[in-house]
Amino acid sequence: MQRNIDELMREGERLDDLQRGGLRILQRPGGFRFGTDAVLLADFAANKPASRIADIGTGTGVLPLLLSARMPEAAFDAFEIQEDVADMARRSVQLNALEGRIRVHSADCRDAARIIGHEGCDLVVTNPPYTAQGAGLVSPKEAKAVSRSDSDCTLEEWIAACAKLVRFGGRLCCVFPAPRFLQLCDAMRTARIEPKRVRFVVAKAESAPKLVLTEGVKGGKPGLRVMPMLITRDEAGNFTPEMCRIYGEEA
């Protein structure tokens, strides 16, 4: 196993334990790394079974890896526009011996349907770029800028690309900044994805929501279920019991 790790790691990378069935992921400390938002999305999206799943904007491949443990029968197509990041995701897939289930494509999200076909997925998961065009600070490092800002692909284009992959009755699950929730809903509805389930994420009980987890159904009828707030920290600053469950840790 050590020989395999040495072959797959590159200079400047590190190997992190995902705390889920022995899964590990390669990351670059100086570049884009997955955060709590991806872990929360994996838990949120795994509430129903799915056999074919796509991840748009996979980064280093954390969502397919986490979901592969929760959905052992599912196959995954993951899309990442940055070739070096996609390469790292591919090597993480190899490291976990999941090449038979997870395919990583270095491609623009708008080309995803052309590559794997229209409306063939039961579930699409995505962590869209968080910063709107012309808003916020854009990282001077290109990788972080592409990952965090929709300067090249608007949110509406991003969600439309996701929707093209979802079969009728299939699901699209997203994690997004809570202040832009209505914009996300507008983009989903324009793409014929009806928001059906939503959960706001707060750091502490008295905090304003920072993130929102949203599930939409293609061709679904109006009717939104608002779940209880997901509180990530207690008064002492420790993970709440639910966050421990999500991370696979003991409270």
C-alpha positions in Angstrom: 0.0 0.0 0.0 2.8 2.4 0.8 4.3 1.9 -2.6 1.0 2.8 -4.2 0.7 6.0 -2.1 4.2 7.0 -3.1 3.4 6.5 -6.8 0.2 8.6 -6.6 1.3 11.5 -4.5 3.0 14.6 -5.9 5.3 17.1 -4.3 3.4 19.5 -2.1 0.4 17.2 -1.6 -0.8 15.6 1.6 -3.0 12.6 2.3 -6.1 13.2 4.5 -8.4 10.7 6.2 -12.1 11.2 5.3 -13.2 9.4 8.5 -15.5 7.2 6.3 -14.8 3.6 5.7 -11.0 4.1 5.5 -11.3 6.5 2.5 -8.5 9.0 2.0 -8.1 12.0 -0.3 -5.1 13.9 -1.8 -5.1 17.6 -1.2 -2.7 20.5 -1.7 -2.3 22.7 1.4 -1.5 25.8 -0.6 -4.4 25.3 -3.0 -8.2 24.6 -2.9 -9.2 22.1 -0.2 -12.7 20.8 0.6 -14.5 22.1 3.6 -17.4 21.4 5.9 -19.8 22.5 3.2 -18.9 19.4 1.1 -19.3 17.1 4.0 -22.7 18.5 4.9 -23.9 18.2 1.3 -22.8 14.5 1.1 -24.9 13.8 4.2 -27.9 15.9 2.9 -27.9 14.2 -0.5 -27.6 10.6 0.8 -31.2 10.5 2.2 -32.5 8.6 -0.8 -30.9 5.8 -3.0 -29.5 6.6 -6.4 -27.7 4.5 -8.9 -26.1 7.1 -11.2 -24.8 10.3 -9.7 -23.0 13.3 -11.2 -20.9 15.8 -9.3 -20.5 19.2 -11.0 -17.4 21.1 -9.8 -15.9 18.2 -8.0 -12.7 19.8 -6.9 -10.5 17.1 -5.5 -13.3 14.6 -5.6 -14.5 14.7 -2.1 -18.3 14.3 -2.8 -18.0 11.2 -5.0 -15.7 9.6 -2.4 -17.9 10.4 0.6 -21.1 9.3 -1.3 -19.5 6.1 -2.6 -19.4 4.9 1.0 -23.0 5.9 1.7 -24.3 4.5 -1.7 -22.3 1.4 -2.4 -24.3 0.5 -5.5 -23.9 3.9 -7.2 -21.7 4.9 -10.1 -20.3 8.5 -10.4 -19.3 11.0 -13.0 -17.3 13.9 -11.6 -16.6 17.1 -13.5 -13.8 19.6 -12.8 -12.6 22.3 -15.2 -9.1 22.6 -13.8 -6.9 19.8 -15.2 -4.4 19.8 -12.3 -7.2 19.5 -9.7 -9.0 16.9 -11.8 -5.8 14.9 -11.9 -5.6 15.0 -8.1 -9.1 13.8 -7.9 -8.4 10.9 -10.3 -5.4 9.9 -8.2 -7.5 9.9 -5.1 -10.0 7.6 -6.8 -7.1 5.3 -7.7 -5.8 5.4 -4.2 -9.2 4.2 -2.9 -9.5 1.6 -5.7 -12.7 3.1 -6.9 -11.9 3.5 -10.6 -14.7 1.1 -11.5 -17.3 3.4 -9.9 -16.0 7.0 -10.2 -15.0 8.6 -13.4 -13.4 12.1 -13.3 -13.7 14.3 -16.3 -11.6 17.4 -16.9 -14.3 19.5 -18.5 -16.5 22.6 -18.3 -19.8 21.9 -16.5 -21.6 23.2 -19.6 -20.2 20.2 -21.6 -21.2 17.6 -19.1 -24.5 16.5 -20.8 -22.7 16.2 -24.1 -20.1 13.9 -22.5 -22.3 11.5 -20.5 -25.7 12.1 -22.0 -28.8 14.1 -21.2 -31.1 13.3 -18.3 -29.4 10.1 -17.3 -28.7 10.8 -13.6 -30.9 10.0 -10.6 -28.9 12.6 -8.5 -26.7 15.5 -9.3 -24.7 17.1 -6.4 -23.0 20.5 -6.7 -21.1 23.0 -4.7 -21.4 26.0 -7.1 -19.0 28.9 -7.0 -20.0 31.1 -4.0 -19.0 34.6 -5.2 -21.3 36.3 -7.7 -19.9 38.2 -10.7 -18.5 41.6 -9.6 -18.9 40.8 -5.9 -16.4 40.0 -3.2 -12.7 39.5 -3.4 -11.3 37.1 -6.0 -8.3 35.1 -4.9 -5.1 36.0 -6.8 -4.4 32.3 -7.2 -6.2 31.1 -10.3 -7.3 27.8 -8.8 -9.0 29.4 -5.9 -10.5 32.1 -8.1 -12.1 29.6 -10.4 -13.4 27.5 -7.5 -14.9 30.4 -5.6 -16.2 32.9 -8.2 -18.7 32.4 -11.0 -16.8 35.0 -13.1 -16.8 32.7 -16.1 -19.9 30.6 -15.6 -22.9 32.3 -14.0 -25.0 30.6 -11.4 -27.9 30.3 -13.9 -25.6 28.6 -16.4 -24.2 26.3 -13.8 -27.6 25.1 -12.6 -28.8 24.7 -16.1 -25.8 22.5 -16.8 -26.7 20.4 -13.8 -30.4 20.2 -14.8 -29.5 18.8 -18.2 -28.1 15.7 -16.4 -31.1 15.0 -14.1 -33.8 12.6 -15.2 -37.4 13.6 -14.8 -38.2 13.0 -11.1 -34.5 13.0 -10.3 -32.8 15.2 -7.7 -30.4 18.1 -7.7 -28.7 18.8 -4.3 -26.7 22.0 -3.7 -24.9 23.8 -0.9 -24.8 27.5 -1.3 -24.5 30.8 0.8 -27.8 31.5 2.6 -27.9 35.2 1.6 -28.1 34.0 -2.1 -30.8 31.4 -1.5 -33.5 33.2 -3.5 -31.1 33.5 -6.5 -30.4 29.8 -6.3 -34.2 29.0 -6.2 -34.8 31.3 -9.2 -32.0 29.5 -11.1 -33.4 26.1 -10.2 -36.9 26.9 -11.2 -35.8 28.4 -14.5 -34.1 25.0 -15.2 -37.3 23.1 -14.3 -35.9 22.0 -11.0 -38.5 22.6 -8.2 -37.0 23.3 -4.7 -38.5 20.7 -2.4 -36.3 20.4 0.7 -34.1 23.0 2.4 -32.0 23.2 5.5 -30.2 26.3 6.8 -26.8 25.9 8.5 -25.8 28.0 11.4 -22.6 28.0 13.5 -24.5 28.4 16.8 -28.1 28.5 17.7 -28.2 32.3 17.9 -26.3 32.9 14.7 -27.7 33.9 11.3 -27.6 31.2 8.6 -24.3 31.1 6.7 -25.1 28.2 4.3 -28.2 26.5 2.9 -28.6 22.9 1.7 -31.2 22.7 -1.0 -32.8 19.7 -2.8 -34.8 20.1 -6.0 -36.8 17.7 -8.1 -36.9 17.9 -11.9 -40.5 18.4 -12.9 -41.6 18.4 -9.3 -44.7 20.2 -8.1 -44.4 23.3 -5.8 -44.2 22.6 -2.1 -41.1 23.3 0.0 -40.2 21.4 3.2 -38.1 23.5 5.5 -36.1 21.3 7.8 -34.9 22.3 11.3 -31.7 24.4 11.5 -28.5 22.4 11.4 -26.4 23.8 14.3 -22.7 23.0 13.9 -21.3 24.1 17.2 -22.4 24.2 20.9 -21.8 27.0 23.3 -18.4 25.6 24.1 -17.4 25.7 20.5 -17.5 21.9 20.1 -19.2 20.0 17.4 -22.9 19.2 18.1 -24.0 15.6 18.3 -25.4 15.8 14.8 -22.2 17.2 13.4 -20.3 14.3 15.1 -22.7 11.9 13.4 -22.1 13.6 10.0 -18.4 13.4 10.4 -18.5 9.8 11.7 -17.1 10.8 15.1 -18.3 10.1 18.6 -19.8 13.1 20.5 
